[in-house]
Every structure is written in structure tokens, then in C-alpha cells.
Amino acid sequence: MRDARAHTQYYVFVDRFASGDSSLGGKNPAALDTTRSDPFRYWGGDLAGLLQYIDYIDKLGISCLRISSVFEQMPALALDRGRLSAPYHGQWIADYRRLEPHYLPREEWDRPFADRNTVFDRLVQACKQRGIRLILDVVCDRSNPGGEGWVPGEIWDDGSWQSSTENDTFGWYRRSSYREDEGTGDSPVRFQENRASFRKVMREVLSDWLARGVDGYCFDAVQRLPIWFWQELTACLRLAHPEVSLCGTATARGGWEEAAVDFANQAGMRLMDAGFQRRIVESLCWRDAGGFRRIAHYLDRDEVFEDATSLVTCLENEKTPRLLSQGMPKEHLLLALTLLMTSRGVPCIFYGTESGLHDDTERGNDPYNRPMMREFDLDSPASRALSILTALRRDNLAVQRGHYRTLWLSDDIFVYSRVYAEDRVVVALNRGGAAKIDVAEVPLSNGPWVDVLHGAGVFVHEGQIVDLELPSGAARVFADTRHREHVGTRVLCRLSGYSSRFGESVVVTGNVPELGQWDVEAAPRLHYVNRNLWMGDVYFGVSRGKRVLYKYAVVDERGSVVRESTMPRAADVPQESGEEWADRWG
């Protein structure tokens, strides 16, 4: 597994981002709405348009671009919550090895998978040149619903017919009921995950796209398939492609639902933290009692996850109304972005969030939460702040991994710190009227400190800030980022499953010099993140490229040592930095 905590994701809905080719139209003229008045049709966004604005994304500091599904969709219209809809959302896949014609120049339609001379491949290369990882949205649990001239579940493989619900030669489809209006139950085009042949094809397809240059996937509606399916898929993909990035989204009501926590802890991939996004809405859009207390209390319970720092967090997504459609004042957009970018987890920015993009039709619910991108302004206050915060996340380990602590909290004011090794960050947010507060237990050294966003200054003395001025809507970020000089290959060791007690520390020891050669006193120490999580970097020199043995031990304040009761683990030290060894106390 690769450490992705320094990344900032940007999620683009391809059809609603930018149009770069006016000749596009797709195979069914009825599926395209050139007036962009029917949100259930294609609006003309394409891969050429996305490529045209790749520098905009790069200058925001984005290091991971996630895009909606670009696989070829069925050309027919079908009912979506009672209305005829085109598959602009990418959910009704017809061929996993072909690209959707609506996103391509006409001359690139129907090209075989082996053809690498497409606008998609040019996008892949543009991302690699800028150091941006490319993530594709994928639907694994279902096919397409069919429509006029198109049989339900009709699916092809690189242009060759495979199956449909009417001629299900491989037994890939379920046979059960579905209520389309509620989206519950089993869809008539839901795949049968128990079919080994279906799982084999899915693994092969996803592996082939990785070989084509894609860096990972975000899987939709992961709750519709059992965890064992995702464990198998994740393990197989990582075996062939160790650096692959994998994430899942679920339509859960909150992060504490048992199924969501189980998935995050057991599936082997990151989970989009729906609970975090919901608390953001409650904290910044609702004006009733609670305010910032809601998100603070949510973060206080991070220990329920094996690793809360690897969850993917967002302010907005393709399934929920935009913040401004839910009542958040636009002037509080900076508060929301600052909270997202400095909290634990891997932040994901939905396209247009940085410009306050929204459409309040029908209260901004899907599909009105997916308007056409209107602004690409790098000089707006929110865009400038985002570029600063992406750089801070990239460089500051406290932002990536640090222990979270609330320093000052009310409905309207939220001050918190994060600490990791020598790195520190202190964040102050004010959604209410102008205020002046005293903050204690500030983990910054004595002296003046300057807000990285606006240049406002404070003075820290013996862990206190006296008379911290917070204008209405203010966001302040004070960061201490230490530049580290290390030699060797860096591996992040992560340990969960041990309930820490005050005064204890955790070390990782093993059979090589970099791990102390089984001497606990010489072993590298990990850093406390929360009661269930410790992390630390180990730098390998002479052992780089070798297979090593290691295990963890706990040392209390008196020097007493408790070692894991399991056999030592074996792992291959990589040649390059960035790998993560994720372990559970045993």
C-alpha cells in the first residue's frame, strides 16, 4: 500500500466540466442537450475539455485527479427516478474496455482497447508529466438497465458481445426484485458476485486499464457487494500493481454505521467518509445549536477506525446538494476548505467547490448538484487559499498524520491543533461574529507566528495565545513545518489495534540494523495519533531491497517492555520510498 496522505484529490464530473470539441454528439442525438437545460442528458463536457484545463487543476496544487466513469455507456435513454435520462453519470456501462463516444472526437469512436492514440491517453500523459495521479470511477455491482433498442444488461467486451439479462450465458446476473424509485433491493441488472468468471473478467479489465496508465479506482456503492468481494479484488490488484490507489464510496447515513466502519477497517481500500461530510453540513449550513461542536465531536471518535487518517474526506460530492444550496453563506467557503484541508484524511475537492458552484433548483439535489463548471479563476480568494493549503498538506506531516486535539470550542468558534513528530499546525475558525479569545495548550514554540493564509500575526508565550482576534468568517492557520534530511528508502510503519495508555510508546524492531537488530532500545519509535493508531517512518539503507523480519513492542514510562505475542512479520524493503506497512497488534 502507498502512503497517500500528502495528496489532495480533485473530482471532475467529465460531462459537466468543460467542452473542448464542438463536434461531439454521441451515437444517440436524443441523449445530448445542447441547451444544457435538462440535467438528465449529456451537456457536452468531454476529455478534450478536461485536458484543456489540466494546468488549472495542477496550479491549484492538486496531486490526484479523480474523474467520473469514462467507460462506454449504453446509447439508449432509460428511466432514472421516473424521468428519461441519458447515462451522463457513467453508471450504465455497456463496455468496460471502450471509451464513451460523448467524450471523444468522432474519429476516435469505437477504437479497440489496444489503440493508445486517443484523447484519454493524452490525458494520462499530461497527468504523468505534472505528477498527478489519475483515478477512474468504476461501478462493479451492476450493468445498464436497457432502453429503446437496447436489452437490459447487454454488455460487450472491447466490441465483442458478452451477455445480457435475456441471454445470460455465463450466469452473471441476479434474478430478484428492485424498486427503482428508492434505489433499494436487487437491480435486475445486478451482477452475481458469486460467479468466479464475472470476478475474473472484472479483475482483468481493471488490471488492463492500470497497465494503460491509470493509477487507481474509486468504486461506487461499495455497500452493495460483500466485503469478501472487495478483499479479493483489492488483494489481486495490489499483487500485480503494488502502487494502485483504491477507494470506495457508500451511500451510508453516517460514518459510524457498522457496515461503513467494517468496510473501512477490513476491505483493504480507503473509504469516502460520509459521516465527515454530513458533519460539515451540520456545522456550516445549519444555524441551530451545535455548530462546530458537531464536527469536533465526530473527530473525537476517530479511534473506531483502524486508520482514520487514510479515510477520504470531502465537502461536497455527486450525491448530495452543494454547501451553498444547503444554506452555507458563500463567505464561509474559506472556513469549509480550511477545515477540510487541515483535518485528518485525504481531502477530495468536488469540481467547482473552489468557486462556490451550485444550482438551487429542487433544493440542489441530484442531478442539480452537477451544474456546468463556470469559472476557472486561480485568483479568487478560495482558489488562492486552496493552493496554499495543498502545499501545506504536501509538506507538513502534522496535517497528513498528526494527533488531533480541540483547543477551543463553541458553536461558532473552533480551534484545534495537530501534532506529528516536530511538525505542528494550529487552526482557528470563526463562523460567527467578530471575537477575541485566549487559547491555551498551543503546541507552538514561544514567539511570533504568522497565519499562512492571510499573514495575520499572533504571539505564543508558554503555550498560550492571548487575545487571538478572529473576524467574522475568519480562518487562521499557523504551521511549523520542519524540513527533514534523510538518507535511504522511507517506509511508513502503521500500527492499529493496541489501546494505548498514558506514558507508553511503541517501537518497531527487527533483524536488521535499521530496526535495532531486535534491541528495543535501538529500535525506531512510532508517533501517537490516537488511542488506536501509531505511525512512524523507518529509513532503510543497507537493508534496501532485502527481506526483513519485524514486530512491534510497547515500552512504558518505567522502561518495561511488552512485545507482540505473534511470530515476526516478513516484508520486502522496497527500492523507492513511499510504501506503507499497515499492521495490527497481535
C-alpha positions as CSV (number, residue, x, y, z in Angstrom):
1,M,0.0,0.0,0.0
2,R,1.2,3.5,-0.8
3,D,1.0,6.4,1.6
4,A,-1.5,8.9,0.1
5,R,-2.0,11.3,3.0
6,A,0.0,14.1,1.3
7,H,-2.3,14.1,-1.7
8,T,-5.2,16.3,-2.5
9,Q,-7.8,14.9,-4.8
10,Y,-10.0,16.8,-7.3
11,Y,-13.1,15.1,-8.5
12,V,-14.3,16.0,-12.0
13,F,-17.7,15.1,-13.5
14,V,-16.5,14.8,-17.1
15,D,-19.7,15.8,-18.8
16,R,-20.1,18.9,-16.6
17,F,-16.5,20.2,-16.5
18,A,-15.5,21.7,-19.9
19,S,-16.1,21.1,-23.6
20,G,-13.1,21.0,-25.9
21,D,-14.6,19.7,-29.1
22,S,-17.8,21.2,-30.6
23,S,-18.2,18.3,-32.9
24,L,-19.2,15.8,-30.2
25,G,-22.6,14.3,-30.1
26,G,-22.6,10.6,-29.3
27,K,-24.4,7.9,-31.1
28,N,-27.9,8.9,-29.9
29,P,-28.8,12.5,-30.7
30,A,-31.6,12.4,-28.1
31,A,-29.1,11.9,-25.3
32,L,-27.4,15.3,-25.8
33,D,-29.0,18.6,-24.7
34,T,-27.0,21.4,-26.3
35,T,-29.1,24.0,-24.4
36,R,-27.9,22.5,-21.1
37,S,-31.4,22.8,-19.6
38,D,-32.2,19.2,-18.9
39,P,-29.8,17.9,-16.2
40,F,-30.7,14.3,-17.1
41,R,-28.9,14.5,-20.5
42,Y,-25.4,14.9,-21.7
43,W,-24.3,18.6,-21.7
44,G,-21.2,18.3,-23.9
45,G,-18.3,18.1,-21.4
46,D,-15.5,15.9,-22.7
47,L,-12.0,14.6,-22.2
48,A,-10.6,17.3,-24.5
49,G,-12.1,20.0,-22.3
50,L,-10.6,18.3,-19.2
51,L,-7.2,18.2,-20.9
52,Q,-7.6,21.9,-21.8
53,Y,-7.8,22.8,-18.1
54,I,-5.3,20.3,-16.7
55,D,-3.0,23.2,-15.9
56,Y,-5.8,24.9,-13.9
57,I,-6.0,21.7,-11.8
58,D,-2.2,21.5,-11.5
59,K,-1.9,25.1,-10.3
60,L,-4.4,24.5,-7.5
61,G,-1.9,22.1,-6.2
62,I,-3.9,19.0,-6.9
63,S,-1.9,15.8,-6.9
64,C,-4.7,13.3,-7.6
65,L,-7.4,13.7,-10.3
66,R,-10.5,11.6,-9.9
67,I,-12.9,11.5,-12.9
68,S,-16.4,10.1,-13.4
69,S,-16.6,6.9,-15.3
70,V,-15.4,7.2,-18.9
71,F,-16.3,3.6,-20.0
72,E,-18.7,3.3,-22.9
73,Q,-22.3,3.6,-21.8
74,M,-25.4,2.2,-23.4
75,P,-26.7,4.7,-26.1
76,A,-30.3,4.4,-25.1
77,L,-32.3,6.5,-22.7
78,A,-33.8,4.9,-19.6
79,L,-35.8,5.9,-16.5
80,D,-33.9,7.5,-13.6
81,R,-36.2,8.2,-10.7
82,G,-39.2,8.4,-13.1
83,R,-37.6,10.6,-15.8
84,L,-35.9,9.7,-19.1
85,S,-32.2,10.0,-18.6
86,A,-29.0,9.6,-20.6
87,P,-26.1,7.8,-18.8
88,Y,-24.1,11.0,-18.5
89,H,-23.3,9.9,-14.9
90,G,-21.3,6.9,-16.1
91,Q,-23.4,4.4,-14.2
92,W,-24.9,2.4,-17.1
93,I,-21.8,0.7,-18.6
94,A,-22.0,-1.3,-21.8
95,D,-18.3,-2.0,-22.5
96,Y,-15.6,-1.8,-19.8
97,R,-12.8,-1.7,-22.5
98,R,-14.2,1.1,-24.7
99,L,-14.4,4.8,-24.1
100,E,-17.7,6.7,-24.1
101,P,-18.2,8.4,-27.5
102,H,-19.7,11.5,-26.0
103,Y,-16.2,12.2,-24.5
104,L,-14.2,11.6,-27.7
105,P,-13.7,13.2,-31.1
106,R,-15.8,11.4,-33.7
107,E,-12.7,9.9,-35.4
108,E,-11.9,8.1,-32.1
109,W,-15.2,6.3,-31.6
110,D,-15.1,2.5,-31.4
111,R,-11.4,2.2,-31.3
112,P,-10.2,-1.0,-29.8
113,F,-8.7,-1.1,-26.3
114,A,-5.2,-1.6,-27.8
115,D,-5.3,1.7,-29.5
116,R,-3.3,4.2,-27.5
117,N,-3.8,7.2,-29.7
118,T,-6.8,8.8,-28.1
119,V,-7.6,11.9,-26.1
120,F,-7.8,9.7,-23.0
121,D,-4.2,8.6,-23.5
122,R,-3.1,12.2,-24.0
123,L,-4.8,13.0,-20.7
124,V,-2.9,10.1,-19.0
125,Q,0.4,11.5,-20.3
126,A,-0.5,15.1,-19.3
127,C,-1.2,13.9,-15.7
128,K,2.1,12.0,-15.5
129,Q,4.1,15.0,-16.8
130,R,2.6,17.0,-13.9
131,G,2.9,14.4,-11.2
132,I,-0.8,14.0,-11.0
133,R,-2.3,10.5,-10.3
134,L,-5.4,9.6,-12.3
135,I,-8.2,7.8,-10.6
136,L,-11.3,6.4,-12.5
137,D,-14.7,6.0,-11.1
138,V,-16.0,2.4,-11.6
139,V,-19.3,0.6,-11.0
140,C,-18.8,-3.1,-10.2
141,D,-22.1,-4.2,-8.9
142,R,-24.4,-3.6,-11.8
143,S,-24.7,-3.2,-15.6
144,N,-27.1,-1.0,-17.6
145,P,-30.9,-1.0,-17.3
146,G,-31.6,-1.2,-21.1
147,G,-33.8,1.1,-23.1
148,E,-35.2,1.6,-26.6
149,G,-33.3,-0.8,-28.9
150,W,-31.1,-2.0,-26.0
151,V,-31.6,-5.1,-24.0
152,P,-31.2,-4.7,-20.2
153,G,-27.8,-5.8,-19.1
154,E,-26.4,-6.0,-22.6
155,I,-22.7,-5.8,-22.1
156,W,-19.7,-6.1,-24.6
157,D,-16.0,-6.7,-24.2
158,D,-13.9,-4.5,-26.4
159,G,-16.7,-4.6,-29.1
160,S,-17.5,-8.3,-28.8
161,W,-20.9,-9.2,-27.3
162,Q,-20.7,-10.9,-23.9
163,S,-24.1,-11.2,-22.2
164,S,-27.5,-9.7,-21.3
165,T,-30.2,-10.5,-18.8
166,E,-32.2,-12.2,-21.6
167,N,-29.3,-14.3,-22.8
168,D,-27.2,-14.7,-19.7
169,T,-24.9,-17.5,-20.9
170,F,-22.4,-17.0,-18.0
171,G,-24.9,-16.7,-15.2
172,W,-23.6,-13.2,-14.3
173,Y,-26.9,-11.6,-13.4
174,R,-29.1,-11.9,-10.4
175,R,-32.8,-12.8,-10.5
176,S,-34.6,-10.7,-7.9
177,S,-36.7,-7.6,-7.4
178,Y,-35.8,-4.0,-7.4
179,R,-37.6,-0.7,-6.6
180,E,-36.1,1.8,-9.0
181,D,-37.7,4.8,-7.3
182,E,-36.0,4.1,-4.0
183,G,-32.8,2.5,-5.3
184,T,-33.2,-0.4,-2.9
185,G,-33.2,-4.1,-3.3
186,D,-31.5,-6.0,-6.1
187,S,-31.4,-4.4,-9.5
188,P,-32.5,-6.6,-12.4
189,V,-29.0,-5.9,-13.8
190,R,-27.1,-6.5,-10.7
191,F,-24.1,-8.8,-11.2
192,Q,-23.9,-12.1,-9.3
193,E,-20.6,-11.7,-7.4
194,N,-20.5,-15.4,-6.6
195,R,-19.7,-16.2,-10.2
196,A,-16.0,-16.7,-10.4
197,S,-16.0,-15.9,-14.2
198,F,-17.5,-12.5,-13.5
199,R,-14.9,-11.6,-10.9
200,K,-12.1,-12.9,-13.2
201,V,-13.2,-10.6,-16.0
202,M,-13.6,-7.6,-13.7
203,R,-10.0,-8.2,-12.3
204,E,-8.6,-8.5,-15.9
205,V,-10.4,-5.3,-17.1
206,L,-9.2,-3.2,-14.2
207,S,-5.7,-4.6,-14.4
208,D,-5.6,-3.7,-18.1
209,W,-6.6,-0.1,-17.5
210,L,-3.8,0.2,-14.9
211,A,-1.4,-1.1,-17.5
212,R,-2.7,1.6,-19.8
213,G,-1.6,4.3,-17.3
214,V,-4.4,4.7,-14.9
215,D,-3.2,5.0,-11.2
216,G,-6.3,3.7,-9.4
217,Y,-10.1,3.5,-9.0
218,C,-12.9,4.8,-6.9
219,F,-15.6,2.2,-6.6
220,D,-19.2,3.4,-6.3
221,A,-21.8,2.0,-3.9
222,V,-19.5,-0.5,-2.3
223,Q,-22.1,-1.4,0.3
224,R,-24.0,-3.4,-2.4
225,L,-21.3,-6.1,-2.6
226,P,-19.9,-8.1,0.4
227,I,-16.6,-7.2,1.9
228,W,-15.0,-10.5,0.8
229,F,-15.5,-9.4,-2.8
230,W,-13.6,-6.2,-2.2
231,Q,-10.9,-8.0,-0.2
232,E,-10.3,-10.4,-3.1
233,L,-10.3,-7.7,-5.7
234,T,-8.1,-5.4,-3.7
235,A,-5.5,-8.2,-3.0
236,C,-5.3,-9.3,-6.6
237,L,-4.9,-5.7,-7.9
238,R,-2.3,-4.9,-5.4
239,L,-0.4,-8.1,-6.1
240,A,0.0,-7.1,-9.8
241,H,0.1,-3.3,-9.3
242,P,1.5,-2.5,-5.8
243,E,1.2,1.2,-6.2
244,V,-2.5,1.2,-7.2
245,S,-4.8,3.7,-5.3
246,L,-8.2,2.2,-4.3
247,C,-11.1,3.9,-2.7
248,G,-14.8,3.1,-2.1
249,T,-17.9,5.3,-1.7
250,A,-21.0,4.2,0.1
251,T,-24.5,5.7,0.5
252,A,-24.3,5.4,4.3
253,R,-26.1,7.8,6.6
254,G,-23.1,8.3,8.8
255,G,-19.5,7.2,9.3
256,W,-20.5,5.2,12.5
257,E,-22.9,2.8,10.8
258,E,-21.5,-0.6,11.4
259,A,-21.2,-1.6,7.8
260,A,-19.2,1.6,6.9
261,V,-16.8,1.1,9.8
262,D,-16.4,-2.6,8.9
263,F,-15.6,-1.7,5.3
264,A,-13.1,0.9,6.2
265,N,-11.4,-1.5,8.6
266,Q,-11.5,-4.7,6.6
267,A,-11.8,-4.1,2.8
268,G,-8.2,-3.1,2.2
269,M,-9.0,0.2,0.5
270,R,-9.8,3.7,1.6
271,L,-13.4,4.7,2.2
272,M,-15.1,8.0,1.4
273,D,-16.1,9.3,4.9
274,A,-19.8,10.1,4.5
275,G,-20.0,10.9,8.2
276,F,-17.4,13.7,8.0
277,Q,-19.2,15.3,5.0
278,R,-22.5,15.2,6.9
279,R,-21.0,16.9,10.0
280,I,-19.5,19.6,7.8
281,V,-23.1,20.3,6.5
282,E,-24.4,20.4,10.1
283,S,-21.6,22.7,11.3
284,L,-21.6,25.2,8.5
285,C,-25.1,25.1,6.9
286,W,-27.3,24.7,9.9
287,R,-27.8,27.6,12.2
288,D,-29.3,25.7,15.1
289,A,-27.4,24.7,18.3
290,G,-24.4,22.6,17.9
291,G,-22.4,24.3,15.1
292,F,-18.7,23.4,15.2
293,R,-19.4,21.1,18.1
294,R,-20.8,18.6,15.7
295,I,-17.6,18.1,13.6
296,A,-15.4,18.3,16.8
297,H,-17.3,15.5,18.5
298,Y,-17.2,13.4,15.3
299,L,-13.4,13.7,15.1
300,D,-13.0,12.8,18.8
301,R,-14.3,9.3,17.9
302,D,-11.7,8.5,15.3
303,E,-10.3,5.5,17.2
304,V,-13.3,3.4,16.0
305,F,-11.4,3.2,12.6
306,E,-8.2,1.2,12.1
307,D,-6.8,4.3,10.4
308,A,-8.9,7.5,10.3
309,T,-6.0,9.4,8.6
310,S,-6.5,7.3,5.4
311,L,-10.2,8.0,5.0
312,V,-11.1,10.2,2.0
313,T,-13.0,13.3,3.1
314,C,-15.0,15.8,1.1
315,L,-17.2,18.9,1.5
316,E,-19.5,18.0,-1.5
317,N,-20.0,15.1,-3.8
318,E,-22.1,13.9,-6.7
319,K,-24.8,12.5,-4.5
320,T,-25.6,15.4,-2.1
321,P,-26.6,19.1,-2.6
322,R,-23.8,21.7,-2.7
323,L,-23.0,23.5,0.5
324,L,-24.4,26.8,-0.8
325,S,-27.6,25.0,-1.7
326,Q,-27.9,23.8,1.9
327,G,-27.6,27.3,3.4
328,M,-23.9,28.0,3.9
329,P,-23.1,31.6,3.1
330,K,-20.5,31.9,0.3
331,E,-18.3,33.9,2.6
332,H,-17.8,30.8,4.7
333,L,-16.4,28.8,1.8
334,L,-12.9,29.5,3.1
335,L,-13.9,28.1,6.5
336,A,-15.1,24.9,4.8
337,L,-12.0,24.5,2.7
338,T,-9.6,25.2,5.6
339,L,-11.4,22.6,7.8
340,L,-11.2,20.0,5.0
341,M,-7.6,20.6,4.1
342,T,-6.3,20.6,7.7
343,S,-8.3,17.8,9.2
344,R,-7.3,14.1,9.1
345,G,-8.0,12.1,6.0
346,V,-7.2,12.6,2.3
347,P,-9.2,15.6,1.1
348,C,-11.2,15.4,-2.1
349,I,-12.5,18.7,-3.8
350,F,-15.6,18.3,-5.9
351,Y,-15.2,20.3,-9.1
352,G,-16.4,23.9,-8.7
353,T,-16.3,23.9,-4.9
354,E,-13.5,26.4,-5.0
355,S,-15.7,28.9,-6.9
356,G,-18.9,28.2,-5.0
357,L,-20.6,26.4,-7.9
358,H,-24.2,25.5,-7.2
359,D,-27.7,25.3,-8.6
360,D,-30.6,25.6,-6.1
361,T,-33.2,24.0,-8.4
362,E,-35.2,21.4,-6.3
363,R,-33.0,22.4,-3.3
364,G,-29.9,21.5,-5.2
365,N,-30.5,17.7,-5.1
366,D,-29.1,15.3,-7.6
367,P,-28.9,15.9,-10.6
368,Y,-28.9,19.7,-10.0
369,N,-25.8,19.4,-7.8
370,R,-23.9,18.8,-11.1
371,P,-24.1,22.1,-13.0
372,M,-21.7,23.0,-15.7
373,M,-18.3,24.4,-14.5
374,R,-18.5,28.2,-14.9
375,E,-15.2,29.6,-13.6
376,F,-11.6,28.7,-13.8
377,D,-10.3,31.6,-11.7
378,L,-7.0,30.9,-9.9
379,D,-7.0,34.3,-8.4
380,S,-10.2,34.0,-6.4
381,P,-9.8,34.0,-2.6
382,A,-10.8,30.4,-2.3
383,S,-8.6,29.2,-5.1
384,R,-5.6,31.1,-3.7
385,A,-6.3,29.6,-0.2
386,L,-6.6,26.1,-1.7
387,S,-3.2,26.4,-3.5
388,I,-1.6,27.4,-0.1
389,L,-3.3,24.6,1.8
390,T,-2.4,21.9,-0.8
391,A,1.2,22.9,-0.4
392,L,0.9,22.8,3.4
393,R,-0.6,19.3,3.3
394,R,2.2,18.1,0.9
395,D,5.0,19.3,3.3
396,N,3.6,19.2,6.8
397,L,3.4,15.7,8.5
398,A,1.1,17.0,11.2
399,V,-1.5,17.9,8.6
400,Q,-1.1,14.4,7.0
401,R,-0.9,12.2,10.1
402,G,-1.0,14.3,13.2
403,H,-2.7,13.7,16.5
404,Y,-5.8,15.9,16.7
405,R,-6.8,17.9,19.8
406,T,-9.5,20.5,20.4
407,L,-8.1,23.7,22.0
408,W,-11.2,26.0,22.0
409,L,-14.7,25.1,21.1
410,S,-18.2,26.8,20.9
411,D,-21.0,26.7,18.4
412,D,-19.3,29.4,16.3
413,I,-15.5,29.1,17.1
414,F,-13.4,26.0,16.6
415,V,-9.6,26.0,17.4
416,Y,-7.7,22.7,17.1
417,S,-4.1,21.5,16.8
418,R,-2.5,18.6,15.1
419,V,1.0,17.3,16.1
420,Y,3.3,14.8,14.5
421,A,7.0,14.5,15.5
422,E,8.3,18.0,15.2
423,D,5.6,19.3,12.8
424,R,2.7,21.3,14.2
425,V,-0.4,23.1,12.9
426,V,-2.9,25.2,14.8
427,V,-6.2,26.1,13.1
428,A,-8.8,28.7,14.2
429,L,-12.2,29.1,12.5
430,N,-15.0,31.5,13.3
431,R,-18.4,31.2,11.7
432,G,-20.0,33.8,14.0
433,G,-19.4,37.5,14.7
434,A,-16.0,39.1,15.4
435,A,-14.4,37.7,18.6
436,K,-11.3,37.8,20.7
437,I,-10.3,34.7,22.6
438,D,-7.5,33.3,24.7
439,V,-6.2,29.8,23.7
440,A,-4.1,27.6,26.0
441,E,-2.0,24.5,25.4
442,V,-0.9,25.7,22.0
443,P,1.8,23.3,20.7
444,L,3.9,26.1,19.1
445,S,7.2,27.4,20.4
446,N,7.5,30.8,22.1
447,G,7.5,33.8,19.7
448,P,5.6,35.3,16.8
449,W,3.7,33.2,14.3
450,V,2.1,34.2,11.0
451,D,-1.1,32.9,9.5
452,V,-0.2,31.2,6.2
453,L,-3.5,32.2,4.6
454,H,-3.6,36.0,5.3
455,G,-0.5,37.0,7.1
456,A,-2.2,37.8,10.4
457,G,0.2,37.5,13.4
458,V,0.0,36.1,16.9
459,F,2.4,35.8,19.8
460,V,2.8,32.5,21.6
461,H,4.1,32.5,25.2
462,E,4.4,29.4,27.3
463,G,1.8,27.6,25.2
464,Q,-0.8,30.4,25.2
465,I,-2.2,32.9,22.7
466,V,-3.7,35.8,24.4
467,D,-6.4,37.9,22.6
468,L,-6.5,35.9,19.4
469,E,-8.6,38.2,17.1
470,L,-11.0,36.3,14.8
471,P,-13.1,38.5,12.5
472,S,-16.4,37.1,11.3
473,G,-15.8,34.3,8.9
474,A,-12.1,34.1,9.6
475,A,-9.8,31.1,9.1
476,R,-6.3,31.2,10.6
477,V,-3.6,28.5,10.1
478,F,-0.3,28.6,12.0
479,A,2.1,25.9,10.9
480,D,5.5,24.7,12.0
481,T,6.9,22.6,9.2
482,R,10.4,21.1,9.7
483,H,12.5,20.2,6.6
484,R,13.9,16.7,7.0
485,E,17.1,15.4,5.5
486,H,17.2,11.6,5.5
487,V,19.2,9.0,3.5
488,G,17.7,5.7,2.4
489,T,14.3,4.3,1.5
490,R,11.4,5.5,3.6
491,V,8.8,3.1,4.8
492,L,5.8,4.2,6.9
493,C,5.0,1.7,9.6
494,R,1.4,1.9,10.8
495,L,0.1,0.0,13.8
496,S,-3.5,-0.2,15.0
497,G,-5.4,-2.4,17.4
498,Y,-3.4,-1.6,20.6
499,S,-5.3,0.5,23.1
500,S,-2.7,3.0,24.3
501,R,-2.2,4.1,27.9
502,F,-0.7,7.3,29.1
503,G,3.2,7.2,29.2
504,E,3.5,4.3,26.7
505,S,5.4,4.4,23.5
506,V,5.6,2.0,20.6
507,V,8.6,0.8,18.7
508,V,9.2,-1.4,15.6
509,T,12.1,-3.8,16.0
510,G,13.6,-6.4,13.7
511,N,16.5,-8.4,12.4
512,V,18.3,-5.6,10.5
513,P,20.4,-2.6,11.8
514,E,17.7,0.0,10.8
515,L,15.3,-1.9,13.1
516,G,17.7,-2.2,16.0
517,Q,18.5,-5.9,15.4
518,W,15.9,-6.9,18.0
519,D,17.2,-4.4,20.5
520,V,14.2,-2.4,21.7
521,E,16.3,0.5,22.9
522,A,17.8,0.9,19.4
523,A,14.5,0.4,17.6
524,P,12.7,3.3,15.8
525,R,9.9,4.8,17.8
526,L,6.4,5.5,16.3
527,H,4.3,8.6,16.9
528,Y,1.0,8.6,18.7
529,V,-2.0,9.6,16.5
530,N,-4.9,8.4,18.6
531,R,-5.6,5.6,21.2
532,N,-5.9,3.1,18.3
533,L,-3.2,4.3,16.0
534,W,0.6,4.8,15.9
535,M,2.8,5.7,12.9
536,G,6.4,6.3,12.2
537,D,8.9,6.4,9.3
538,V,11.8,4.0,9.1
539,Y,14.7,4.7,6.7
540,F,16.4,1.7,5.2
541,G,19.9,1.9,3.9
542,V,21.9,-1.4,3.9
543,S,18.7,-3.4,4.0
544,R,17.1,-1.8,1.0
545,G,15.8,-4.4,-1.4
546,K,16.1,-7.2,1.2
547,R,13.5,-9.3,3.0
548,V,13.4,-8.4,6.7
549,L,11.6,-9.6,9.9
550,Y,9.9,-7.2,12.3
551,K,7.4,-6.9,15.1
552,Y,6.2,-4.2,17.5
553,A,6.8,-3.6,21.2
554,V,5.3,-1.3,23.8
555,V,7.6,0.5,26.2
556,D,6.0,2.1,29.3
557,E,7.4,5.1,31.2
558,R,9.3,2.8,33.6
559,G,11.0,1.0,30.7
560,S,9.0,-2.2,30.9
561,V,8.6,-3.8,27.5
562,V,5.6,-5.8,26.2
563,R,6.2,-7.5,22.8
564,E,3.6,-8.8,20.4
565,S,2.8,-12.4,21.0
566,T,2.8,-13.3,17.3
567,M,5.6,-14.6,15.1
568,P,7.6,-11.8,13.4
569,R,6.3,-10.4,10.1
570,A,8.3,-10.7,6.9
571,A,8.4,-7.9,4.4
572,D,10.5,-6.9,1.4
573,V,12.0,-3.4,1.8
574,P,11.3,-1.5,-1.5
575,Q,13.9,0.3,-3.5
576,E,11.9,3.5,-3.5
577,S,10.3,5.5,-0.7
578,G,6.5,5.7,-0.1
579,E,5.4,2.2,0.8
580,E,3.3,1.7,3.9
581,W,3.3,-1.4,6.1
582,A,-0.1,-1.5,7.7
583,D,-0.3,-3.8,10.7
584,R,-2.5,-4.7,13.6
585,W,-1.2,-5.5,17.1
586,G,-1.1,-9.3,17.6
